[in-house]
Amino acid sequence: MVGTARTSRFLGTVDLGRAALARRCSTTAIECLDGARAAPPEDCGGPAGYADSLKAIADPEHEQHAELREWVGGDFDPERFEIADINRRLARLG
């Protein structure tokens, strides 16, 4: 998605909790072009803590399963990535 010609595009992470490929236009609008997975919950303990949390959430027999499901919300889906929602949030920044 990112070409080698000089353009107004950049590859970066937009701090909405989601890694994203974004394009900055001359009008300073920012648009998310692609991404993957939901944002980790706040204060989850960094990458290692998030990985541990995902294991516990996925395993009903894990001793922290119920506690972590409640903490992240019952409908938390780590695979969900909603580009339209991200672009709405980015538009409000402009």
Sine and cosine of phi, psi and omega as CSV:
sin_phi,cos_phi,sin_psi,cos_psi,sin_omega,cos_omega
0.00,0.00,-0.40,0.92,0.00,-1.00
-0.98,-0.20,0.86,-0.52,-0.03,-1.00
-1.00,0.07,0.09,-1.00,0.02,-1.00
-1.00,-0.04,-0.27,0.96,0.04,-1.00
-0.94,0.33,0.44,-0.90,0.04,-1.00
-0.96,0.30,0.88,-0.47,0.00,-1.00
-0.68,-0.73,-0.11,-0.99,0.03,-1.00
-1.00,-0.09,0.47,0.88,-0.02,-1.00
-0.98,-0.20,0.47,-0.88,0.11,-0.99
-0.56,-0.83,0.40,-0.92,0.07,-1.00
-0.96,-0.28,0.80,-0.60,-0.03,-1.00
-0.29,-0.96,0.01,-1.00,0.06,-1.00
-0.93,-0.37,0.84,-0.54,0.04,-1.00
-1.00,-0.06,0.80,-0.60,-0.11,-0.99
-0.98,0.21,0.94,0.35,0.20,-0.98
-0.88,-0.48,0.32,0.95,0.02,-1.00
0.99,0.13,0.17,0.99,-0.02,-1.00
-0.71,-0.70,0.74,-0.67,0.10,-0.99
-0.93,0.36,0.66,-0.75,-0.09,-1.00
-0.48,-0.88,0.49,-0.87,0.18,-0.98
-0.99,-0.14,0.85,-0.52,-0.11,-0.99
-0.80,-0.59,0.37,-0.93,0.03,-1.00
-0.83,-0.55,0.76,-0.65,0.07,-1.00
-0.97,-0.23,0.87,-0.49,0.00,-1.00
-1.00,0.01,0.22,-0.98,-0.01,-1.00
-0.88,0.47,-0.35,0.94,0.04,-1.00
-1.00,0.08,0.11,0.99,-0.03,-1.00
0.92,0.38,0.22,0.98,0.12,-0.99
-0.96,0.29,0.56,-0.83,0.03,-1.00
-0.88,-0.47,0.70,-0.72,-0.02,-1.00
-0.75,-0.67,0.74,-0.68,0.08,-1.00
-0.99,0.16,0.79,-0.62,-0.01,-1.00
-0.98,-0.19,-0.48,0.88,-0.07,-1.00
-0.25,-0.97,0.32,-0.95,0.05,-1.00
0.01,-1.00,-0.08,-1.00,-0.02,-1.00
-0.41,-0.91,0.61,-0.80,0.16,-0.99
0.92,0.38,0.38,-0.93,0.03,-1.00
-0.97,0.23,0.32,-0.95,0.06,-1.00
-0.95,0.33,0.58,-0.81,0.12,-0.99
-0.91,0.41,0.54,-0.84,0.07,-1.00
-0.89,0.46,0.45,-0.89,0.06,-1.00
-0.85,0.53,0.57,-0.82,0.10,-0.99
0.82,0.58,0.66,0.75,-0.01,-1.00
-1.00,0.01,-0.03,1.00,0.05,-1.00
0.99,-0.12,0.43,0.90,0.02,-1.00
0.96,0.29,-0.18,-0.98,-0.05,-1.00
-0.84,0.54,-0.67,0.74,-0.02,-1.00
-0.93,0.37,-0.67,0.74,0.03,-1.00
-0.91,0.42,-0.62,0.79,0.03,-1.00
-0.91,0.41,-0.68,0.73,0.04,-1.00
-0.87,0.49,-0.69,0.72,0.04,-1.00
-0.90,0.45,-0.65,0.76,0.02,-1.00
-0.89,0.46,-0.67,0.74,0.01,-1.00
-0.88,0.47,-0.64,0.77,0.04,-1.00
-0.89,0.45,-0.69,0.72,-0.02,-1.00
-0.92,0.39,-0.64,0.77,0.00,-1.00
-0.91,0.41,-0.59,0.81,-0.03,-1.00
-0.98,0.21,-0.29,0.96,-0.09,-1.00
-0.93,-0.38,0.98,-0.21,-0.01,-1.00
-0.86,0.51,-0.35,0.94,0.01,-1.00
-1.00,0.07,-0.16,0.99,-0.02,-1.00
-0.92,0.39,0.64,-0.77,-0.07,-1.00
-0.89,0.45,-0.40,0.92,0.01,-1.00
-0.97,-0.24,0.12,0.99,-0.07,-1.00
-0.81,0.58,-0.83,0.55,-0.07,-1.00
-0.89,0.46,-0.69,0.73,-0.01,-1.00
-0.88,0.48,-0.72,0.69,-0.03,-1.00
-0.95,0.32,-0.59,0.81,0.07,-1.00
-0.87,0.48,-0.65,0.76,0.02,-1.00
-0.93,0.38,-0.65,0.76,-0.04,-1.00
-0.89,0.45,-0.70,0.71,-0.04,-1.00
-1.00,0.07,-0.20,0.98,-0.06,-1.00
0.99,-0.11,0.64,-0.77,-0.10,-0.99
-0.89,0.46,-0.36,0.93,-0.05,-1.00
-0.98,-0.21,0.25,0.97,0.00,-1.00
-0.90,0.44,0.81,-0.59,0.04,-1.00
-0.81,-0.59,0.96,-0.28,-0.06,-1.00
-0.90,0.44,-0.29,0.96,0.00,-1.00
-1.00,0.02,-0.17,0.99,-0.06,-1.00
-0.95,0.31,0.73,-0.69,0.10,-1.00
-0.62,-0.79,0.92,-0.40,-0.10,-1.00
-0.92,-0.38,1.00,-0.06,-0.09,-1.00
-0.89,0.46,-0.59,0.81,0.01,-1.00
-0.90,0.44,-0.66,0.75,0.04,-1.00
-0.90,0.44,-0.68,0.73,0.01,-1.00
-0.88,0.48,-0.71,0.71,-0.01,-1.00
-0.91,0.41,-0.55,0.84,0.10,-1.00
-0.90,0.45,-0.68,0.74,0.00,-1.00
-0.93,0.38,-0.62,0.78,0.05,-1.00
-0.91,0.41,-0.64,0.77,-0.01,-1.00
-0.88,0.48,-0.56,0.83,0.02,-1.00
-0.94,0.35,-0.35,0.94,0.01,-1.00
-0.96,0.27,-0.43,0.90,-0.07,-1.00
-0.98,0.18,0.00,0.00,0.00,0.00
